[in-house]
Amino acid sequence: MRFQNISERRIRGFLTSTAAALTVLTGITACSSDPAGEERGEPVAAHGEAESTARPAEGPLDIVMREKADEGKGFSLRDATDLNRYVSPAHAEKFKVCFEQEKPNLRAVVLFTVRSSETCPPKVGAEWKADATPGVVGMDLRKATDRLLLTGYTPKHIHVDATGGTVSKERSWSYKVCRQSPAAGTPFSADLEPRLVIAASCRKD
């Protein structure tokens, strides 16, 4: 389990950056349909221990993160439900804290969250209805990755292929998504690895 341990100044930058999206772009390749060799991530966390030791907490995630930093504590962000969704620190203002679990030996805390629009579950790891994968075809890459991150997909599980060859990270943000997998409407699963095919402009077949 990895804990963030960062200062107030770094937190401000973290909350306003697209740090998670940089992870997405490290894997931009020329367009290919062969997923062989892709590395799959480890599950975010098991909730067994947390169910008995986590205590109810509340507050906007961005504010709670700053408070923990002021206390000199590291923190780890986790989904409070059974969906194992990624919690994007770059979008912390869109999440709220439901439970926290102290890790005194590490001077750290695990923050279990849901999106601000959701109701906190009755306990950590409660069964939850999965969102549908959003339709991102036609969006620029930055907006598309934001949508996928907020749905709960882990950055390193989002793959980007560029038609016409590899492009720079800087230029790629303005490229449009021409195809996506899984299709829009597919129920979210932490095991899915979205793939976006991007181009400077999408051809109309």
C-alpha positions in Angstrom: 0.0 0.0 0.0 1.5 3.3 -1.1 1.1 6.5 1.0 1.4 10.0 -0.2 3.5 12.1 2.2 3.6 15.6 0.8 3.7 19.2 1.9 1.0 21.8 1.7 2.6 23.5 -1.3 2.9 20.2 -3.1 -0.7 19.3 -2.3 -1.9 22.5 -3.9 0.0 21.6 -7.1 -1.2 18.0 -7.0 -4.8 19.0 -6.7 -4.6 21.4 -9.7 -2.5 19.2 -11.9 -3.2 16.3 -14.3 -0.5 14.2 -12.6 -2.5 11.0 -13.1 -2.9 11.7 -16.8 0.9 11.7 -17.3 0.8 8.1 -16.4 -1.7 7.5 -19.2 0.6 9.1 -21.8 3.7 7.1 -21.0 2.2 4.3 -23.0 1.2 6.1 -26.2 2.1 3.9 -29.2 1.4 3.7 -32.9 -2.1 2.2 -33.5 -2.2 -1.5 -32.9 -4.9 -4.0 -31.9 -2.6 -6.4 -30.2 -2.8 -6.1 -26.4 -0.1 -8.7 -25.8 2.5 -7.8 -23.2 0.4 -5.2 -21.4 1.1 -5.1 -17.7 -1.9 -5.5 -15.5 -2.0 -3.7 -12.2 -2.5 -5.1 -8.8 -6.0 -4.8 -7.1 -6.1 -1.5 -5.2 -6.9 -3.0 -1.8 -8.7 -5.7 0.1 -11.3 -4.4 2.5 -11.3 -7.2 5.0 -9.1 -5.5 7.6 -10.5 -2.1 7.0 -14.1 -3.1 7.7 -13.2 -3.7 11.4 -10.7 -0.9 11.9 -12.0 2.0 9.8 -14.0 4.6 11.6 -16.6 7.0 10.0 -15.2 10.3 8.8 -16.6 13.0 6.7 -15.4 16.0 4.7 -14.4 17.0 1.1 -11.4 15.0 0.1 -9.3 18.0 -0.9 -9.8 19.6 2.5 -9.1 16.4 4.4 -5.9 15.8 2.4 -4.6 19.2 3.4 -5.5 18.6 7.0 -3.6 15.3 7.0 -0.6 17.0 5.5 -0.8 19.8 8.1 -0.7 17.0 10.7 2.4 15.6 9.1 0.7 12.4 8.0 0.9 10.5 4.8 -2.3 9.2 3.2 -3.6 6.6 0.8 -6.8 7.0 -1.2 -9.2 4.1 -1.6 -12.8 3.5 -2.9 -15.2 3.0 0.1 -17.3 0.6 -2.0 -16.6 -2.9 -3.4 -16.0 -1.6 -6.9 -12.3 -0.9 -6.2 -12.5 2.3 -8.3 -9.4 4.5 -8.7 -9.6 7.7 -6.6 -8.0 10.5 -8.6 -6.0 12.9 -6.3 -5.9 15.4 -9.2 -9.7 15.6 -9.0 -10.0 15.5 -5.2 -12.6 18.3 -5.1 -15.0 15.8 -6.7 -14.7 13.3 -3.9 -15.7 13.1 -0.2 -14.3 11.0 2.7 -16.6 8.4 4.3 -14.1 6.4 6.5 -10.5 6.6 7.6 -8.2 4.0 8.9 -5.2 5.0 11.0 -1.7 3.5 10.4 0.0 4.8 13.5 3.3 2.8 12.8 3.6 4.6 9.5 2.2 8.0 10.7 -0.3 7.7 7.9 -4.0 7.2 7.2 -6.1 5.4 4.6 -9.0 7.6 3.4 -12.0 5.7 2.0 -14.0 7.9 -0.4 -16.9 8.1 -2.9 -17.7 10.8 -5.3 -19.3 13.9 -3.9 -22.6 13.2 -5.6 -22.9 9.8 -3.9 -24.1 8.7 -0.5 -21.5 7.1 1.8 -21.9 3.3 2.0 -22.8 1.8 5.4 -19.4 0.2 5.7 -16.1 -0.1 3.8 -16.5 -2.5 0.9 -20.3 -2.4 0.7 -21.8 -3.6 -2.5 -22.3 -0.8 -5.0 -23.9 -0.4 -8.4 -21.3 0.1 -11.1 -21.4 3.2 -13.4 -21.5 2.8 -17.1 -18.3 3.5 -19.1 -18.7 7.0 -20.6 -18.7 7.6 -24.3 -15.6 9.6 -25.1 -15.4 9.3 -28.9 -15.1 12.8 -30.4 -13.6 14.3 -27.2 -10.1 15.6 -27.0 -7.8 13.2 -25.1 -7.5 15.3 -21.9 -11.3 15.5 -21.5 -11.6 11.8 -22.3 -9.1 10.6 -19.8 -10.7 12.9 -17.1 -14.0 11.1 -17.7 -12.4 7.7 -17.5 -10.5 8.5 -14.3 -13.6 9.9 -12.6 -15.5 6.7 -13.6 -12.8 4.8 -11.6 -10.4 3.5 -14.2 -6.7 3.4 -13.0 -4.4 5.6 -15.1 -1.9 2.8 -15.8 -4.8 0.7 -17.2 -5.8 3.3 -19.8 -4.0 2.7 -23.0 -3.6 5.2 -25.8 -2.8 4.4 -29.4 -2.1 7.1 -32.0 -3.0 6.5 -35.7 -0.3 7.6 -38.1 2.5 6.9 -35.7 3.7 8.0 -32.2 3.0 11.6 -31.3 4.5 13.8 -28.5 2.8 14.0 -25.2 2.2 17.7 -25.6 0.5 17.4 -29.0 -1.5 14.3 -28.0 -3.7 16.3 -25.6 -5.3 18.1 -28.5 -5.9 14.9 -30.5 -9.5 13.5 -30.7 -10.6 10.1 -29.6 -11.7 8.2 -32.7 -12.4 4.8 -31.2 -12.8 3.4 -27.6 -12.9 0.1 -25.9 -14.8 -1.0 -23.9 -17.8 0.6 -25.6 -19.8 3.3 -24.0 -22.4 1.9 -21.6 -20.3 -1.1 -20.6 -20.6 -1.5 -16.7 -17.4 -0.4 -14.9 -15.1 -3.1 -13.7 -11.6 -2.5 -12.2 -10.4 -5.4 -14.3 -11.2 -3.6 -17.6 -8.4 -1.7 -19.4 -9.8 1.0 -21.6 -8.1 1.6 -24.9 -8.4 4.9 -26.8 -7.4 5.4 -30.4 -6.6 9.0 -31.1 -5.8 11.1 -34.2 -5.4 14.8 -35.2 -8.8 14.4 -36.8 -11.0 11.3 -37.1 -11.9 10.0 -40.5 -15.6 9.6 -41.2 -16.1 6.2 -42.8 
